[in-house]
């Protein structure tokens, strides 16, 4: 069982930067993907960025070039560095983990709120 806790959400001005972190408790084994999703008010949850255990990253077109995902497998953490933030980046950001050994299981955190406004 993996539990995820996000941190770092805050109110930030347009053009600003913010770093989100997610700590996973419980061991993550084998082939896996860690990532970030977000859900804005009135919208569906959408992928922001994912990073596999072998270092392959994938970004939503809307954040490419502005956001960077990274992970520390020794500490079981995944982070999202966000820069040049826009009001449309306002959302609750969720950490997600998927393991190939349990393909039907998706682990989610409870989310952290990012508000981009002046």
Secondary structure, 3 states (H helix, E strand, C coil): CCEEEEECCCEECCCCCEEEEEEEECCCCCCEEEEEEEECCCCCCEEEEEEECCCCEEECCCCCCCEEEEEECCCCEEEEEECCCCHHHCEEEEEEEEEHHHCCCEEECCCEEEEECC
